[in-house]
Amino acid sequence: MNRLDKLLALRDSQPDDPEIHYMIALERAKEGEGDQAIAGFDQCLRLDPEFHYAYYHKAVTLESLGRREEARDVAEAGAERAREARAGKALSELTTLYESLRA
C-alpha cells in the first residue's frame, strides 16, 4: 500500500479531519494530479478555513496548471486570513507568493 492509499484509508475513517485532506492534496499535487489536488485543498478549507498552508499550496498548484489569476486570488485570500489570525509566518509566505504572482 503506497502513501496515498494509506491516506485515503485514513480519510475514510476520519472524513472530517482537514489535515488528512491537506496531506492527500499534497500527494496528488506531487503526482501531477492538479485538479484532484485542488479539490483536496478545497475540502480542507471547507473543514478549516484557517488552514493557511492549504491556501498556499492550492495557489502553487493553480499556478502550475497555468491558472495564474486564480492562484493570485487564492494567495490573496489566504494572506488575508493569515493577517486576521495574526499568523505571521503564513502571512509572510502567502504575501511573498501573492507578490510573485502579480509580477
One Martini backbone bead per residue (centre of mass of N, CA, C, O) as a GRO file, in nm:
protein
  103
    1MET     BB    1   0.094   0.038   0.026
    2ASN     BB    2   0.072   0.353  -0.036
    3ARG     BB    3   0.049   0.667   0.080
    4LEU     BB    4  -0.221   0.741  -0.051
    5ASP     BB    5  -0.379   0.492   0.040
    6LYS     BB    6  -0.347   0.548   0.341
    7LEU     BB    7  -0.485   0.826   0.339
    8LEU     BB    8  -0.757   0.731   0.228
    9ALA     BB    9  -0.820   0.542   0.463
   10LEU     BB   10  -0.808   0.760   0.678
   11ARG     BB   11  -1.034   0.938   0.559
   12ASP     BB   12  -1.259   0.722   0.589
   13SER     BB   13  -1.226   0.734   0.916
   14GLN     BB   14  -1.165   1.079   0.889
   15PRO     BB   15  -1.349   1.307   0.715
   16ASP     BB   16  -1.307   1.575   0.930
   17ASP     BB   17  -0.994   1.596   0.860
   18PRO     BB   18  -0.804   1.841   0.723
   19GLU     BB   19  -0.515   1.717   0.722
   20ILE     BB   20  -0.575   1.478   0.539
   21HIS     BB   21  -0.663   1.641   0.291
   22TYR     BB   22  -0.395   1.788   0.264
   23MET     BB   23  -0.210   1.540   0.223
   24ILE     BB   24  -0.352   1.439  -0.028
   25ALA     BB   25  -0.310   1.691  -0.199
   26LEU     BB   26  -0.003   1.681  -0.197
   27GLU     BB   27   0.021   1.408  -0.337
   28ARG     BB   28  -0.130   1.484  -0.594
   29ALA     BB   29   0.059   1.712  -0.677
   30LYS     BB   30   0.316   1.535  -0.694
   31GLU     BB   31   0.162   1.348  -0.923
   32GLY     BB   32   0.001   1.562  -1.120
   33GLU     BB   33  -0.302   1.603  -0.974
   34GLY     BB   34  -0.431   1.900  -0.975
   35ASP     BB   35  -0.743   1.884  -0.953
   36GLN     BB   36  -0.742   1.695  -0.705
   37ALA     BB   37  -0.580   1.878  -0.524
   38ILE     BB   38  -0.774   2.116  -0.519
   39ALA     BB   39  -1.009   1.960  -0.397
   40GLY     BB   40  -0.856   1.897  -0.132
   41PHE     BB   41  -0.807   2.188  -0.043
   42ASP     BB   42  -1.104   2.265  -0.036
   43GLN     BB   43  -1.187   2.065   0.183
   44CYS     BB   44  -1.002   2.168   0.399
   45LEU     BB   45  -1.129   2.463   0.396
   46ARG     BB   46  -1.413   2.378   0.476
   47LEU     BB   47  -1.319   2.258   0.757
   48ASP     BB   48  -1.062   2.491   0.757
   49PRO     BB   49  -1.023   2.829   0.694
   50GLU     BB   50  -0.731   2.837   0.873
   51PHE     BB   51  -0.560   2.669   0.657
   52HIS     BB   52  -0.308   2.833   0.523
   53TYR     BB   53  -0.144   2.612   0.349
   54ALA     BB   54  -0.374   2.550   0.152
   55TYR     BB   55  -0.358   2.812   0.001
   56TYR     BB   56  -0.071   2.794  -0.094
   57HIS     BB   57  -0.088   2.513  -0.248
   58LYS     BB   58  -0.318   2.590  -0.429
   59ALA     BB   59  -0.176   2.821  -0.576
   60VAL     BB   60   0.061   2.656  -0.685
   61THR     BB   61  -0.116   2.460  -0.846
   62LEU     BB   62  -0.256   2.663  -1.024
   63GLU     BB   63  -0.001   2.770  -1.156
   64SER     BB   64   0.088   2.491  -1.280
   65LEU     BB   65  -0.193   2.512  -1.464
   66GLY     BB   66  -0.215   2.828  -1.562
   67ARG     BB   67  -0.386   2.973  -1.304
   68ARG     BB   68  -0.285   3.266  -1.203
   69GLU     BB   69  -0.530   3.435  -1.110
   70GLU     BB   70  -0.637   3.229  -0.909
   71ALA     BB   71  -0.380   3.210  -0.744
   72ARG     BB   72  -0.380   3.503  -0.651
   73ASP     BB   73  -0.654   3.495  -0.504
   74VAL     BB   74  -0.575   3.275  -0.301
   75ALA     BB   75  -0.332   3.419  -0.175
   76GLU     BB   76  -0.491   3.664  -0.079
   77ALA     BB   77  -0.695   3.515   0.101
   78GLY     BB   78  -0.482   3.381   0.282
   79ALA     BB   79  -0.348   3.641   0.383
   80GLU     BB   80  -0.598   3.754   0.520
   81ARG     BB   81  -0.637   3.524   0.721
   82ALA     BB   82  -0.356   3.547   0.849
   83ARG     BB   83  -0.387   3.835   0.946
   84GLU     BB   84  -0.634   3.788   1.131
   85ALA     BB   85  -0.465   3.549   1.294
   86ARG     BB   86  -0.164   3.623   1.333
   87ALA     BB   87   0.009   3.456   1.102
   88GLY     BB   88   0.315   3.537   1.022
   89LYS     BB   89   0.439   3.315   0.842
   90ALA     BB   90   0.201   3.278   0.650
   91LEU     BB   91   0.182   3.570   0.562
   92SER     BB   92   0.460   3.592   0.436
   93GLU     BB   93   0.429   3.360   0.226
   94LEU     BB   94   0.167   3.464   0.088
   95THR     BB   95   0.272   3.743   0.009
   96THR     BB   96   0.506   3.649  -0.165
   97LEU     BB   97   0.334   3.489  -0.361
   98TYR     BB   98   0.150   3.715  -0.453
   99GLU     BB   99   0.373   3.897  -0.567
  100SER     BB  100   0.475   3.687  -0.779
  101LEU     BB  101   0.187   3.679  -0.929
  102ARG     BB  102   0.192   3.990  -1.019
  103ALA     BB  103   0.453   3.988  -1.218
   0.00000   0.00000   0.00000
